[in-house]
Amino acid sequence: MSERYELAVVGGGPAGLSAALMASKFGVKTVLVDENRKLGGQLVKQTHKFFGSYEHMAGVRGIAIGRKLSEEVMNDPNITVMLSTTAIGYYEDGTLALHQREPEEKLIDIKPQTVIFATGARENMLAFPGNDLPGVYGAGAVQTLMNVYGVLPGERVLMIGSGNIGLIVTYQLLQAGSRVEAIVEILPRIGGYIVHASKVRRYGVPILTRHTIIEAIGDEKVEGAVIAQVDERFRPIPGTERELDVDVICLAVGLAPIINLTWQAGVEIAYIPELGGHVPWHDEDMRTNVPNVFVAGDLAGIEEATTAMIEGELAALSAVEFLGKASPSELAAKREDAHSRLEDLRLTVFSEKVKAGIEKLKNWRADLTERAGKTPS
């Protein structure tokens, strides 16, 4: 490919879109790569309104945020967008290998000066008998079916997980006409915001804490599910089993960062459960140990879309600095503003785990470099 780019952004979700737009403000020639046919990432299926303050998009639906950012990116002369294109490799010489499916299928190699990986996360699954039956979905897949394609996954649903995603998708299923028989949560408390839990409870949906799924019933598809109470060590309590008549089992049990490309790029990978599992090491400005590689969004730790957008801005500012488009002093005000907004977003009790994970990641690198007899960069 003849074009030469100063920056490649891999991932067209909230983090990637915000990163590309921020880089463009400094005249950076950017290519934005996304495997989907349209930009927006998870925002394209988020029909609920965001919470927080006005500057954090409160009261705005995710689909509207995604549409706005996408339009800005598509109309930006500094940004080239490559849709239906998957980044399949990043090599030692800085080559980013791409597989483009449309408008024609071909392999493309580009060699950008810097890369921001905003590849997002994948859904976690659970191990139980029958978990491979048709009718067992991740919550994100259910959202995609309903909110993107207008397809109802089933009539009677069992939701596993009471975090915000589980509660929000439950409410969307109810609005679409499905009956949710129960929300099952293995922990002793609800994981998401009370406002979301209250909405589904008003529909009469029971939220069963200290419960788990035992098995899915059915030969060729889901025809039911068995749940049971658990003890203090999360083991099923014999005699508490109950069978539910459902045709869909929806799993909302968390996300895990997609680290493949950062690992291939030589970025140090740490296991931080509070951030979703294996994550690329990065500092507060989204710089990794590889000087020209930066990260943002759920890849850097599972949080909300608003957080991902700010991290995208920070990653872009670091890329701008690396490219010599602006000095640290010229970028200081924008960085300070971004960090201030991130701090505000992380004030809730739900962010305590994330903040603990960020501190653990910082200490992990310090311990690593100390053992290697080096000073952290």
C-alpha positions, -999 to +999 in steps of 0.1 A: +000+000+000+016+033-011+001+056+015+023+064+045+006+070+078+020+087+109-005+069+131-026+037+128-056+033+152-068-003+154-104-004+166-132+020+157-150+019+191-153+049+215-115+048+223-104+045+187-127+072+174-117+096+201-080+089+196-082+095+158-101+128+163-076+141+189-046+132+167-062+150+138-063+182+158-025+182+155-025+174+118-015+137+122-021+117+091-041+088+105-056+055+093-084+040+114-089+003+110-120-016+121-133-051+113-169-041+112-189-025+084-196+006+104-178+025+131-189+028+167-179-005+183-201-013+213-218+020+210-238+009+179-259-014+202-261+007+233-296+022+233-296+032+269-287+067+282-253+073+298-250+084+334-228+111+350-224+147+343-232+167+312-195+166+300-196+129+304-225+125+279-252+121+306-286+116+292-273+107+257-278+073+242-247+053+232-259+049+196-262+087+193-226+092+207-213+066+183-231+082+154-217+117+162-181+105+166-183+084+135-196+113+114-168+135+126-142+108+118-156+101+083-156+138+075-121+145+088-095+150+060-067+138+082-083+104+088-085+075+064-111+049+074-107+012+065-139-008+074-144-045+070-106-047+077-090-069+104-055-063+118-040-098+117-004-091+127+021-066+140+057-073+132+092-064+145+099-040+117+067-021+125+046-036+098+009-038+105-007-066+084-044-061+075-070-084+059-096-064+041-128-082+031-147-053+013-150-038-013-126-066-024-107-092-004-070-085-001-041-085+022-025-051+030+007-042+047+012-007+062+041+007+082+028+035+104+052+055+126+030+049+157+001+026+166-028+030+191-044-004+198-080+001+209-091-035+202-116-037+230-126-069+248-143-103+243-171-117+264-164-143+291-182-176+291-190-201+319-184-238+320-215-259+326-232-289+310-250-277+278-232-244+275-226-252+238-263-255+230-280-230+206-297-205+228-267-198+250-256-163+243-232-137+256-250-105+266-232-085+239-245-110+212-280-105+225-277-067+223-264-070+187-293-093+177-319-070+192-305-035+188-286-038+155-305-064+136-340-063+152-340-100+160-355-113+193-332-141+206-361-160+224-392-157+244-381-168+279-347-158+292-325-166+321-299-139+327-266-149+344-250-119+361-263-087+377-237-062+367-247-032+347-246-051+314-268-079+327-293-054+342-294-032+311-297-061+286-325-076+308-344-043+306-339-042+268-352-078+265-383-069+285-389-038+263-385-060+232-411-084+244-392-113+259-400-126+294-370-128+318-376-155+343-348-145+366-314-128+370-289-151+387-260-137+406-234-158+424-223-130+447-242-120+478-251-086+463-262-070+430-232-059+409-247-030+390-264+003+397-295+002+418-314+024+392-310-004+367-320-031+392-350-011+402-362-009+366-362-047+360-377-054+395-406-032+385-413-057+357-414-084+384-381-100+375-365-117+405-328-111+411-315-142+429-282-135+446-260-164+459-273-185+430-256-200+399-265-220+369-260-258+371-268-269+336-287-261+304-315-285+295-321-296+259-309-319+231-306-297+201-313-263+217-319-247+251-353-259+265-347-251+302-321-244+328-313-257+363-301-231+389-292-236+426-281-216+457-245-215+466-227-215+499-200-191+512-174-209+490-197-206+459-204-243+458-240-254+449-261-264+479-276-298+474-314-298+475-317-262+463-318-270+426-347-254+406-356-259+370-367-229+349-386-231+316-364-209+293-353-210+257-324-185+261-295-184+286-278-151+285-243-148+301-233-114+314-203-125+334-177-099+324-152-091+296-116-099+289-092-075+270-082-087+235-044-085+239-032-105+209-017-077+188-001-059+218+015-091+229+028-096+193+041-060+194+063-068+224+042-050+250+046-064+285+015-082+296+004-083+332-024-104+349-046-079+368-080-095+376-094-061+386-089-048+350-103-079+334-074-104+333-044-101+311-037-064+301-009-046+284+013-026+307+007+011+303+013+043+322-012+070+330-008+085+296-015+052+278+022+046+268+035+011+268+070-002+271+073-001+233+080+036+225+057+039+195+028+017+207-001+030+228-033+015+241-068+027+251-102+015+261-112-019+273-079-033+260-063-013+288-088-024+315-125-030+315-145+002+322-172+024+307-174+039+272-169+074+286-136+063+302-126+047+269-131+079+250-108+099+274-082+072+273-083+074+235-076+111+238-046+105+262-032+078+239-034+102+209-017+130+229+012+106+237+014+096+200+014+133+190+043+138+214+063+108+201+058+121+165+071+155+175+039+173+165+038+191+199+060+194+230+050+181+264+044+217+275+021+223+246+002+191+255+001+197+293-032+215+295-050+189+274-035+160+294-044+177+327-080+182+315-083+145+304-069+132+337-093+155+356-122+140+337-110+105+343-107+111+380-142+124+381-155+093+364-137+071+388-153+086+419-181+060+423-179+029+444-180+008+413-146+022+403-128+011+434-119-022+418-106-004+387-085+020+408-070-009+427-062-026+395-045+005+381-023+007+412-015-030+410-004-026+374+018+003+384+034-018+412+037-048+388+060-028+365+080-014+393+086-048+407+095-062+373+120-035+366+135-037+400+141-075+396+157-068+362+179-041+378+165-013+357+147+019+365+111+022+351+109+044+320 
